[in-house]
Amino acid sequence: MSDWERFLHEVSWFLQPGESAAVGEAQPWTRGSIDDLPELSALLQSTTLTPVSVGSNAFELLAWGSPDDRRGWLCRPPRDVDGDSVSQTHKSFWKLCGGIVERFHEPATWWNNQNEVLTVDAARLGIADVLTDYAWLWEDAGLEVPINPDEYYAVAVEANGNLTLAHRDDGRLLLFAPDHAFTHVARLAGSPPYSLLTIDDVPDLATWIEVCAAAWRQHR
């Protein structure tokens, strides 16, 4: 069974009725690594890449593991980062991978249940508009939103609407999670429950990527 066949077996909803995919030849990873992301780099070095297109949408299936235990990500192609107002870590990531839209045979990580991870579509989400819509959370508690939303952008969008945010300059990481059952999180100072949170021991985007990549490497 090919990696693409395994992906469709586990993510059977990906192709809509009437859609078909053009699948290219599987090939080893040749794009190199990122010095500041060693766990991610080690994972990618073991990757097989299969180009896939569905209509006008281009994807890359990245997969790894033994022949009977494959797992991986369906990703957008690498992105030209010129002009993008995202953190340097994210720009480095985009040179190798345009972000994750589906996963198969995944371990438990901060990427579970996410519709978009490190994609352009996530980064273009209007954070200021989202926080304005939820300003009542702070108003009801007699507080004001403690961050400048223009300084942050979304690096992940959960299926239920929760967002993972990164600071555009230093990559500082926050969760905006009005609907969650997360553990190992804490309220950001000046925020009510179920609003802005920090993740224990995951202060920034680079750490978040590395923690998740390490779980994928160790998953058996």
Residue pairs with C-beta under 8 A, 6 or more apart in sequence:
1 9
2 23
2 26
2 50
3 26
3 48
3 50
3 61
3 63
3 70
3 72
4 21
4 23
4 50
4 52
4 61
6 63
6 70
6 104
6 105
7 14
7 61
7 63
7 72
7 74
7 102
7 104
8 14
8 15
10 104
10 105
11 74
11 102
11 104
14 74
14 102
15 21
15 54
19 54
19 55
20 54
21 52
21 53
21 54
22 52
22 53
22 54
23 50
23 51
23 52
24 50
24 51
24 52
25 50
25 51
26 48
26 49
26 50
27 48
27 49
27 50
28 47
28 48
28 49
29 44
29 45
29 46
29 47
29 48
29 49
29 62
31 44
31 78
31 95
31 96
32 96
33 41
33 42
33 44
33 45
34 40
34 41
34 92
34 93
34 95
34 96
35 41
36 89
36 92
36 206
37 89
37 92
37 93
37 206
37 209
37 210
37 213
38 210
39 209
39 210
39 211
39 213
39 214
39 217
40 93
40 209
40 210
40 213
42 213
42 217
43 64
43 213
43 216
43 217
44 62
44 96
44 97
46 64
46 217
47 62
47 63
47 64
47 72
48 62
48 63
48 64
49 60
49 61
49 62
50 60
50 61
50 63
51 58
51 59
51 60
51 61
52 58
52 59
52 60
52 61
52 74
53 59
58 76
58 77
59 74
59 75
59 76
59 77
59 101
60 74
60 75
60 76
60 77
60 97
60 98
61 72
61 73
61 74
61 75
62 72
62 73
62 74
62 75
62 97
63 70
63 71
63 72
63 73
64 70
64 71
64 72
65 71
65 72
65 105
69 105
69 220
70 105
71 103
71 104
71 105
71 106
71 216
71 219
72 103
72 104
72 105
73 100
73 102
73 103
74 100
74 101
74 102
74 103
74 104
75 97
75 98
75 99
75 100
75 101
76 97
76 98
76 99
76 101
76 119
76 120
77 98
78 94
78 95
78 96
78 97
78 98
79 94
79 95
79 98
79 99
79 120
81 91
81 94
81 95
84 90
84 91
84 94
84 123
85 153
85 168
86 94
86 123
86 153
86 166
86 168
87 166
87 167
87 168
87 169
87 170
87 171
87 205
88 171
89 171
89 204
89 205
89 206
89 209
90 118
90 123
90 155
90 166
90 171
90 205
93 99
93 118
93 209
94 118
97 118
98 119
98 120
99 116
99 117
99 118
99 119
99 120
99 121
99 122
100 111
100 114
100 116
100 117
100 118
100 119
101 115
101 116
101 117
101 119
103 111
105 219
106 112
106 216
106 219
107 215
107 216
107 218
107 219
108 215
109 211
109 212
109 215
109 216
110 156
110 164
110 199
110 202
110 208
110 211
110 212
111 117
111 156
111 212
113 158
113 159
113 160
114 156
114 157
114 158
114 159
114 164
115 157
115 158
115 159
116 122
116 154
116 156
116 157
117 155
117 156
118 155
118 156
118 209
121 157
122 153
122 154
122 155
122 156
122 157
123 153
123 154
123 155
125 153
125 154
125 157
125 163
127 149
127 150
127 152
127 153
127 154
127 163
127 165
127 176
128 149
128 150
130 149
130 163
130 176
131 145
131 149
131 176
134 176
134 178
134 195
135 145
137 178
137 191
137 192
137 194
137 195
138 144
138 145
138 191
138 192
138 195
140 192
141 192
143 190
143 191
143 192
144 190
145 191
145 196
146 188
146 189
146 190
146 191
146 196
147 174
147 188
147 196
151 167
151 168
151 169
152 165
152 166
152 167
152 168
152 174
153 165
153 166
153 168
154 163
154 164
154 165
155 164
155 165
155 166
155 173
155 205
155 208
156 163
156 164
157 163
157 164
158 164
158 177
160 179
161 178
161 179
162 175
162 176
162 177
162 178
162 179
162 180
163 175
163 176
163 177
164 173
164 174
164 175
164 176
164 208
165 173
165 174
165 175
165 176
166 172
166 173
166 174
166 204
166 205
167 173
170 204
171 204
171 205
171 206
172 203
172 204
172 205
173 198
173 199
173 202
173 203
173 204
173 205
173 207
173 208
174 188
174 196
174 197
174 198
175 182
175 185
175 196
175 197
175 198
175 199
176 195
176 196
176 197
177 185
177 194
177 195
177 197
178 194
178 195
179 194
180 194
180 197
182 197
184 199
184 200
184 201
185 197
185 198
185 199
185 200
186 197
186 198
186 200
187 193
187 195
187 196
187 197
187 198
188 195
188 196
188 197
188 198
191 197
199 208
201 207
202 208
202 211
